[in-house]
Amino acid sequence: MKRRDLLALLSIACFLLPLPVRAQQSAQIRRLGVLLNLSENDLEAQRLVTAFREELTRLGWADGRNLRVDYRWTAGDVNRARVFAKELVELSPDIIVGYGTPSVVALQRETHSIPIVFVLVADPVSQGIVASLAHPGGNVTGFQDFEISLGTKWMEVLTEIAPNIKRVTVIFNPKTAPYHPLYLRAMEKAALSIAVELIAVEVHDDAEIERAISDVGREPNDGLFVLPDTFNRIHHRTIIALADRYRLPAVYFSPFFAREGGLISYGPDEIDMVQRTVGYVDRILKGDKVTDLPVQQPTKFQLIINQKTARALGLTVPQMLLARADEVIE
């Protein structure tokens, strides 16, 4: 058979293939890595990942068709973040999403060329993750979760629901929340304005969490703040149970704390931030440069109140506070 005839025959055979097969052969499958500072078994984590997948689908990216997504879960372990960051980079993905500061820091150590989009990172400039919010530079951009008014808002909702508060303890793990001074400065300013004493306590395990919360619970008119922190998220059941045992009014940073029995939560709408992150992923996969995408701040916030917990603590939630809530759990 002549070469010309062979080529013609192959062309005809290709044409006769079903359209889906031809489309699949011609489509380029892109690769996306996702590193999360969460536990895979966490219901709220699965809720976030579901929103992430649904937004990818809405924008035309289907895992297994034109996109392959590799997920890695660190469960708040900094060492696992380093191991999984290296593992994901070695897969040579087109882009990587980093959820939380430790994930992004670990990824940045491994690559300065693969685009990285972060979500729920506090103050990426002071942490050296980006050069500036408007011009991130390098290979990293994304969505930060800190807004300077958060410290004031947390103090406001706590003193509204528990007006006799005189002292507030803030718990965090400095290893997973290296940005804690940023939040503490904002909260100290708010506390000073209403003559409330603010005490910062570092915690590294369940025993230290219990010691810190039991110390708070010994004094009347005390309250608790749980700082945005992967460690606190992973240990949320311990924190909520201890706050309940010692009858402490507590304010949390994420909705799932209130949904799982915490008194009140106020913070950025995490589903919205995840969806906006997918928007950046889509733009980069379609050719936009990371350096042209500024770091964005939260635009939607959620106030969630657990009325059942309030009643158990003997607290009456003011009607004005209930009216402002995005969700009230009965």
Long-range contacts (C-beta under 8 A, 24 or more apart in sequence): 24-65, 27-65, 27-66, 28-66, 29-65, 29-66, 29-67, 29-68, 30-61, 30-66, 30-67, 30-68, 30-94, 30-95, 30-285, 31-67, 31-68, 31-70, 31-91, 31-92, 31-93, 31-94, 32-67, 32-68, 32-69, 32-70, 32-93, 32-94, 32-95, 32-96, 32-97, 32-281, 32-285, 33-69, 33-70, 33-72, 33-88, 33-89, 33-91, 33-93, 33-95, 33-96, 33-97, 34-69, 34-70, 34-71, 34-72, 34-96, 34-97, 34-99, 35-72, 35-74, 35-81, 35-84, 35-85, 35-88, 35-96, 35-97, 35-98, 35-99, 35-103, 35-106, 35-107, 36-71, 36-72, 36-73, 36-74, 36-99, 36-100, 36-103, 37-74, 37-75, 37-76, 37-81, 37-99, 37-100, 37-101, 37-102, 37-103, 37-176, 37-230, 37-233, 38-73, 38-74, 38-75, 38-76, 38-99, 38-100, 38-230, 38-233, 38-234, 39-73, 39-75, 39-76, 39-234, 40-71, 40-73, 40-75, 42-233, 42-234, 43-256, 44-254, 44-255, 44-256, 44-259, 45-73, 47-256, 47-271, 48-99, 48-270, 48-271, 48-274, 51-271, 51-274, 51-275, 52-97, 52-274, 52-275, 52-277, 52-278, 55-274, 55-275, 55-278, 55-279, 56-278, 56-281, 56-282, 59-278, 59-279, 59-282, 60-282, 61-281, 61-282, 61-285, 74-102, 74-103, 75-234, 76-102, 76-176, 76-230, 76-231, 76-233, 76-234, 78-102, 78-106, 78-175, 78-176, 81-105, 81-106, 82-106, 82-109, 85-109, 85-110, 86-110, 89-114, 94-284, 94-285, 95-281, 95-284, 95-285, 97-277, 97-281, 98-142, 100-176, 100-230, 101-127, 101-129, 101-176, 101-177, 101-178, 101-179, 101-230, 102-176, 102-230, 104-129, 104-140, 104-142, 105-129, 108-140, 111-139, 112-138, 112-139, 113-139, 114-139, 115-139, 115-140, 115-284, 115-290, 116-140, 116-141, 116-142, 116-290, 117-141, 117-142, 117-277, 117-280, 117-281, 117-284, 117-290, 118-142, 118-143, 118-144, 118-277, 119-143, 119-145, 119-273, 119-274, 119-277, 120-144, 120-145, 120-228, 120-268, 120-270, 120-273, 121-145, 122-146, 122-177, 122-179, 122-182, 122-183, 122-228, 123-179, 123-182, 124-295, 126-179, 126-182, 127-178, 127-179, 130-295, 132-295, 133-294, 133-295, 133-297, 134-294, 134-295, 135-291, 135-294, 136-290, 136-291, 136-293, 136-294, 136-295, 137-291, 138-290, 138-291, 139-290, 140-290, 141-280, 141-290, 141-291, 141-293, 141-294, 141-295, 142-277, 142-280, 142-295, 142-296, 143-273, 143-276, 143-277, 143-280, 143-295, 143-296, 143-297, 143-298, 144-295, 144-296, 144-297, 144-298, 145-228, 145-267, 145-268, 145-273, 145-298, 146-179, 146-182, 146-183, 146-228, 146-297, 147-268, 147-297, 147-298, 147-301, 148-186, 149-186, 150-183, 150-186, 150-266, 150-267, 151-183, 151-185, 151-186, 151-187, 151-188, 151-189, 151-190, 152-186, 152-189, 152-190, 153-266, 153-301, 154-187, 154-190, 154-225, 154-251, 154-266, 155-187, 155-190, 155-191, 155-194, 155-196, 156-190, 157-251, 157-264, 157-266, 157-303, 157-321, 158-223, 158-225, 158-249, 158-251, 158-264, 159-194, 159-196, 160-318, 160-320, 160-321, 161-249, 161-263, 161-264, 161-305, 161-310, 161-315, 161-317, 161-318, 161-321, 162-223, 162-249, 162-315, 164-221, 165-196, 165-221, 165-222, 165-223, 165-249, 166-196, 166-197, 166-221, 166-222, 167-196, 167-197, 167-198, 167-199, 167-216, 167-219, 167-221, 167-222, 167-223, 168-196, 168-197, 168-198, 168-199, 168-222, 168-223, 168-224, 168-225, 169-199, 169-200, 169-201, 169-212, 169-213, 169-215, 169-216, 169-222, 169-223, 169-224, 169-225, 170-198, 170-199, 170-200, 170-201, 170-224, 170-225, 170-226, 170-227, 171-201, 171-202, 171-203, 171-209, 171-212, 171-213, 171-224, 171-225, 171-226, 171-227, 171-232, 171-239, 172-200, 172-201, 172-202, 172-203, 172-227, 172-229, 172-231, 172-232, 173-202, 173-203, 173-204, 173-229, 173-230, 173-231, 173-232, 174-202, 175-204, 175-231, 176-229, 176-230, 176-231, 177-227, 177-228, 177-229, 177-230, 177-231, 177-232, 180-227, 180-229, 183-227, 183-228, 187-225, 203-231, 204-231, 206-235, 206-238, 209-235, 209-238, 209-239, 209-242, 210-238, 210-242, 213-239, 213-242, 213-243, 213-246, 213-248, 214-242, 214-246, 216-246, 216-248, 217-245, 217-246, 217-247, 217-248, 222-248, 223-248, 223-249, 223-250, 223-251, 224-248, 224-249, 224-250, 224-251, 225-250, 225-251, 226-250, 226-251, 226-252, 226-253, 226-257, 226-262, 227-253, 228-253, 228-254, 228-267, 236-260, 236-262, 244-309, 244-312, 247-313, 247-314, 248-313, 249-313, 249-315, 255-302, 255-304, 255-327, 258-304, 258-305, 258-306, 258-309, 258-327, 258-329, 259-304, 259-306, 259-329, 261-306, 261-308, 261-309, 262-306, 262-309, 263-305, 263-306, 263-309, 263-310, 263-313, 263-315, 264-303, 264-304, 264-305, 264-306, 264-310, 265-302, 265-303, 265-304, 266-301, 266-302, 266-303, 266-304, 267-301, 267-302, 268-298, 268-300, 268-301, 268-302, 269-298, 269-300, 269-301, 269-302, 272-298, 272-299, 272-300, 273-298, 302-326, 302-327, 303-327, 304-328, 304-329, 305-329
